[in-house]
């Protein structure tokens, strides 16, 4: 925890508790990243076995969220943290909520694949490309969280603009596909939903960036544009 510049406490146990709960977030994040990676790969390969495994593992993500949330509640009740310690606990609580919802995206993509097995599918190349970009955002934001690195968080925050542009391109592509062959509309609607869900992963990575800023700077920067955030942090 030294590299996070956390306050040292008279109680070494308190330090250990904060370190433990932070590490649990990173373990949860690693599992969520793997789930999302497997889901995007399953889209590419139309791999139903992989999709079923993703669905089966979703409960692990949910259980981690509950366990970490309970530990944070216990720390607040027992230690009554203040200042940066309280900000860290609050950042963790918010981060695990976003991680769990990213896990839900992987689960729902996997269910979409199993529910629509053997049905004709629209081209999914663009969806896979956007998925890989969001996976990298998730990986990078978890690394930024581990180090509470403002520069890294800001870089991830700015990447979401590229995800948004890819999403808009996918929408246009799929609309054209539906118009050319109306019989594909049910399948295209499923892909549209998946595209929107993947786009939201980018938004949730931005949220985690905001929690990093909140911990380090004590500033609530929710709903801030990327350029404005850079200026606010003196990095514009």
LOSESE-389845 format. One record per atom (N, C-alpha, C): residue in one letter; x, z, y. Coordinates in steps of 0.1 Angstrom, whole numbers, plus 5000, padded with zeros to 4 digits. Layout:
% LOSESE-389845
AXZY/...
END
This chain:
% LOSESE-389845
X500850004988/X500050005000/X500950005013/X502250025011/X503050035023/X502949905031/X502849795024/X502849665032/X501549645039/X500649725037/X499349725045/X499349815056/X500449895058/X500549985069/X499450095069/X499050135057/X498050235057/X498650365060/X497750455066/X498150585070/X498550665057/X499650745059/X499950835048/X499150965049/X498751015038/X497951135039/X498651255032/X498251375037/X498751495030/X498451495016/X497251435012/X496851424998/X497351294993/X498351304984/X498851184977/X497751124969/X496851204964/X495751154956/X494851054964/X494651084977/X493850994985/X494550854986/X495850854988/X496550734988/X496350654975/X496450724964/X496350664951/X494950604949/X493950674954/X492550634953/X492350504961/X492850494973/X492750374981/X493550254974/X494650284969/X495450184962/X494750134950/X494150224942/X493350184930/X492150094933/X491450134943/X490250054946/X490549924952/X491649914960/X492149784965/X492549694953/X493249744944/X493649674932/X492449624924/X491449704923/X490249664916/X489649544922/X489649534935/X489049424942/X489849294939/X491149304938/X491949194934/X491749144920/X491549244911/X491249204897/X489849134897/X488849184904/X487549124904/X487748984910/X488448974921/X488648844927/X489348744918/X490248784910/X490948704900/X489948644890/X489048734885/X488048694875/X487048594882/X486648624894/X485748524901/X486348394903/X487648394907/X488348264909/X488448184896/X488648254885/X488748194872/X487348134868/X486348214870/X484948164868/X484648034875/X484948034888/X484747924897/X485547804892/X486847824889/X487647714884/X487147654871/X486647744862/X486147694850/X484847614852/X484047654861/X482747594864/X483047454870/X483947434879/X484247304885/X484847214874/X485747274865/X486247194854/X485147144845/X484147234842/X483047204833/X482247094839/X482047084852/X481346974858/X482146844855/X483446844857/X484246724854/X484146674840/X484246774831/X484246744816/X482946744810/X481846784817/X480546804811/X480746884798/X481446994800/X481747084789/X480747194787/X479847184778/X478747274776/X479247414770/X480347404762/X480847524756/X481447614767/X482247544776/X482847624787/X481747674796/X480647604799/X479547644807/X478947774801/X478747774788/X478147884782/X479048014783/X480347994782/X481248104783/X481248164797/X481048074807/X480948124821/X479748214823/X478648164817/X477348244818/X477548374811/X478148374800/X478348494792/X479248594799/X480148544808/X481148634814/X480648684828/X479448634832/X479048674846/X478748824847/X478348884836/X478049024836/X479249114840/X480449054836/X481649134839/X481949144855/X481649034861/X481749034876/X480749134882/X479549134877/X478449224882/X478949364880/X479449394868/X479849534865/X480949574874/X481949484877/X483049524886/X482549554900/X481549474905/X480949504918/X480349644918/X479649684908/X478949814908/X480049924907/X481049904898/X482050014897/X482850034910/X483249924916/X483949944929/X483150004940/X481849954940/X480950014950/X480750164948/X480650204936/X480450344933/X481750424937/X482850364934/X484150434938/X484250444953/X483850344960/X483950354975/X482950454980/X481850464974/X480850564978/X481450704976/X482050724964/X482650854961/X483750894971/X484550794975/X485650814984/X485150854998/X484050795002/X483450825015/X482850965015/X482251005004/X481651135003/X482651245001/X483751214994/X484751324991/X485751335002/X486251215007/X487351215016/X486951205031/X485751155033/X485251135047/X486351065055/X486650945051/X487750865058/X487350835072/X488350815080/X488150785094/X489150665098/X488850605110/X489750505115/X490050395105/X491350365103/X491650245095/X491350265080/X491350395076/X490850425062/X489450385060/X488550425069/X487150385068/X486950235069/X487750175078/X487650025079/X488049965066/X489050015059/X489449955046/X488349965036/X487750085035/X486650105025/X485450015028/X485150005041/X484049915045/X484349765042/X485549725044/X485949595042/X485949565027/X486249665019/X486249645004/X484749625000/X483849715005/X482449705001/X481849565004/X482249515016/X481649385020/X482349275012/X483649285009/X484349185002/X483749164988/X483549274981/X483049264967/X481649204966/X480849224977/X479549154978/X479649004978/X480548954986/X480848814987/X481448764974/X482348834968/X482948794956/X481848784945/X480948874944/X479848874934/X479048744936/X478748714948/X477948594951/X478648464948/X479948464950/X480748354945/X480648344930/X480748454923/X480548454909/X479148404905/X478148434913/X476848374910/X476848224911/X477548164920/X477648024921/X478247964908/X479248024903/X479847974891/X478847984879/X478148094879/X477148114868/X476048004869/X475547984881/X474447884883/X474847744881/X476047704884/X476547574881/X476647554866/X477147654859/X477147654845/X475747634838/X474847714844/X473447704839/X472847564841/X473147504853/X472747374856/X473247274846/X474447284842/X475047194832/X474347214818/X474047334814/X473447354801/X471947314801/X471347334812/X469947294813/X469647144814/X470747074818/X470546924820/X471446854811/X471846914800/X472646844790/X471946714785/X472746614783/X472346484778/X471346404787/X471346444800/X470546374810/X471546294818/X471146174823/X472046094832/X472346174844/X473646164848/X474146244860/X474646154871/X474446184883/X475046104894/X476546124894/X477246034902/X478746054903/X479046194908/X479946264902/X480246404906/X481746414911/X482346304914/X483746314918/X483946394931/X483046364941/X483146424954/X482846574953/X481946614944/X481546754941/X482746824936/X483546764927/X484746824921/X485746844932/X485946744940/X486946754951/X486646874960/X485346884964/X484946994973/X485147124965/X484847124953/X485047244945/X486447294944/X487347204942/X488847234942/X489247294955/X488747234966/X489147284980/X488647434981/X487447464977/X486947594978/X487647694969/X488047644957/X488847734948/X490147774955/X490847674962/X492047704969/X491747804981/X490647784988/X490347884998/X490148024992/X489548034981/X489348164975/X490648224971/X491548144964/X492848194960/X493648244972/X493648164983/X494348194995/X493848325002/X492548335002/X491948445010/X492148575002/X492248564988/X492548684980/X493948724983/X494848624984/X496248654987/X496348725001/X495648665010/X495648725024/X495048875024/X494048895015/X493549035014/X494549125008/X495249074998/X496249164992/X497349215002/X497649125011/X498749155021/X498149195035/X496849185036/X496149205049/X496849125060/X497048995057/X497848895065/X496848825074/X496948845087/X496148785097/X496348635098/X497648585097/X497948445098/X497348375087/X497548425075/X496948365063/X495448355063/X494848465068/X493348475069/X492848365079/X493548345090/X493148255100/X493248105095/X494348085087/X494447945081/X493347915071/X492948015063/X491847995054/X490547975062/X490348055072/X489148045081/X488947905086/X490047835090/X489947705096/X489647595085/X489947625072/X489747525062/X488347495059/X487447595063/X486047575060/X485447445067/X486047405079/X485547285085/X485647165076/X486747165069/X486947045059/X485947055048/X485647165043/X484547185033/X483247135038/X482947175051/X481647125057/X481546975058/X482646915062/X482646765063/X482546705049/X483146755039/X482946705025/X481546715021/X480946835024/X479546855020/X478646755026/X478846725039/X477946625046/X478146485040/X479346455036/X479646325029/X478946315016/X478946425008/X478246434995/X476746414997/X476146475007/X474746455009/X474446315012/X475146245020/X474946105023/X475046015010/X476046055002/X476345974990/X475145994980/X474646114978/X473546144969/X472246084974/X472046084987/X470746024992/X470745874989/X471845814991/X471945664987/X471745644972/X472245734964/X472045724950/X470645734946/X469845824952/X468445844949/X467645724954/X467945664965/X467245554970/X467445434961/X468645414956/X468945304947/X468245314934/X468045434929/X467445464916/X466545584916/X465345574920/X464445694922/X464245774909/X464545714897/X464445784885/X465445904884/X466445894892/X467545994891/X467246114900/X466146114907/X465846214917/X465946364912/X465346394900/X465546534895/X466946574893/X467746484887/X469146514885/X469946524898/X469646434908/X470346444921/X469946574928/X468746614927/X468346744934/X469146854928/X469446854915/X470346964909/X471746954915/X472246834917/X473546824922/X473646864937/X472546824944/X472446874958/X472547024959/X471847084950/X471847234950/X473247284947/X473847224937/X475247264934/X476247244946/X476047134953/X476847104964/X476747214975/X475447244977/X475147354987/X475747484983/X475647514970/X476247644965/X477747644967/X478447534964/X479847524965/X480247534980/X479447474989/X479747485003/X479647625008/X478747705002/X478647845006/X479847925002/X480547884992/X481747954988/X482747954999/X482847845006/X483747835018/X483247935028/X481947945030/X481448045040/X481848185036/X481748215023/X481948345019/X483448385020/X484348285018/X485748305020/X486048335035/X485248265044/X485448295058/X485048445061/X483948485054/X483548625056/X484648725052/X485348695041/X486448785037/X487548785047/X487848665053/X488748655064/X488348755076/X487048755079/X486548835090/X486748985086/X486649025074/X486849165070/X488349205071/X489249105068/X490649135070/X490949165085/X490349075094/X490549095108/X490049235112/X488849265107/X488149395110/X489049515106/X489649505094/X490549615090/X491849625099/X492449505101/X493749515108/X493649535123/X492649475129/X492449485143/X491349575148/X490449615139/X489349695143/X488349615151/X488349485150/X487349405157/X486449335148/X485149335152/X484149265144/X484049115150/X484549025141/X484548885146/X483648795138/X482548855133/X481548775126/X480948665136/X480548555131/X479948445138/X480848385149/X482148395147/X483148345156/X483648205152/X483748115161/X484247985157/X485747995154/X486247905146/X487647905142/X488647905154/X488447815163/X489347805175/X489247935183/X488047985185/X487848115192/X488448225185/X488448225172/X489048335165/X490648335167/X491148215166/X492648205168/X493048255182/X492248215192/X492448265206/X492348415207/X491348475200/X491148615201/X492248695195/X492848635184/X493948695177/X495348665183/X495348585194/X496548545201/X497348445193/X496548355185/X497248265177/X496748125179/X495948105190/X495347975193/X496347885200/
END
